[in-house]
Amino acid sequence: MKPNTTQAMYQLIEQIKTTLPFDLPAEEFCNQRSDCKGCSLKLLEYLSMELENWEYRLENEETPNFRDLSKLAKSAGNIYKVLKKNGLIERHKAEFEE
């Protein structure tokens, strides 16, 4: 059976939390490189607020629609790409596997 949109949103939130490096120390984000592709720390702060907002809304029995799911997934995907370009995904995976 396919999950409903509420279950799908919970699953998406969990997937984002486990995939992106929310647990890296703040000093790891800014490596003072001139080739930085975007502020990783600010992007993760933004995404963290989005996730907290959706968790609050789900707890208050708001039902997301497919557009909500798509928007959050797209934002997370774009942020993932920036973090990967900045070398943070590989660092996160290495720490996670230890």
C-alpha positions in Angstrom: 0.0 0.0 0.0 1.3 3.5 -0.9 1.8 5.9 2.0 -0.5 8.9 2.3 1.0 12.3 2.0 1.4 12.7 5.7 3.4 9.5 6.0 5.3 10.5 2.9 6.2 13.8 4.5 7.4 12.1 7.7 9.6 9.8 5.5 11.0 12.6 3.5 11.9 14.6 6.6 13.7 11.5 8.1 15.5 10.9 4.8 16.7 14.5 4.7 17.8 14.4 8.3 19.9 11.3 7.8 21.4 12.3 4.4 22.5 15.9 5.1 25.2 16.9 7.6 23.1 18.8 10.2 25.4 17.4 13.0 28.7 18.8 11.7 30.3 21.5 13.9 29.8 25.1 12.6 33.5 25.6 12.0 33.4 22.7 9.5 31.1 24.6 7.2 33.2 27.6 6.4 36.5 26.6 5.2 37.4 30.1 3.9 37.8 28.7 0.4 37.4 31.1 -2.5 35.6 28.5 -4.6 32.8 28.0 -2.1 29.5 27.5 -4.1 27.1 29.0 -1.5 26.9 29.3 2.3 26.4 25.8 3.4 25.7 26.8 7.0 22.9 29.2 6.0 21.4 26.7 3.6 21.3 24.0 6.3 19.8 26.5 8.8 17.1 27.4 6.2 16.4 23.7 5.6 16.4 22.9 9.3 13.7 25.6 9.8 11.7 24.2 7.0 11.8 20.7 8.6 10.9 22.1 12.0 8.0 23.9 10.4 6.7 20.8 8.7 7.1 18.7 11.9 5.1 21.3 13.8 2.4 21.4 11.1 2.2 17.6 10.9 1.9 17.4 14.7 -1.0 19.8 14.4 -2.7 17.5 11.9 -2.1 19.6 8.8 -2.1 17.4 5.7 0.6 18.2 3.1 -0.2 18.0 -0.5 2.0 16.7 -3.4 3.2 20.2 -4.1 4.4 20.5 -0.5 6.3 17.3 -0.8 7.8 18.2 -4.1 8.8 21.7 -2.9 10.6 20.3 0.2 12.3 17.5 -1.8 13.5 20.0 -4.5 14.9 22.4 -1.8 16.7 19.5 -0.1 18.0 18.2 -3.4 19.4 21.6 -4.4 21.0 22.1 -1.0 22.5 18.6 -1.2 24.1 19.6 -4.5 25.7 22.7 -3.0 26.9 20.8 0.0 28.4 18.2 -2.2 30.2 20.8 -4.3 31.6 22.3 -1.0 32.9 18.9 0.1 30.6 18.5 3.1 28.7 15.4 1.9 31.9 13.3 1.7 33.0 14.6 5.1 29.6 13.7 6.6 29.6 10.2 5.1 33.1 9.6 6.5 32.2 10.6 10.0 28.9 8.7 9.8 30.7 5.5 8.8 33.3 5.7 11.6 
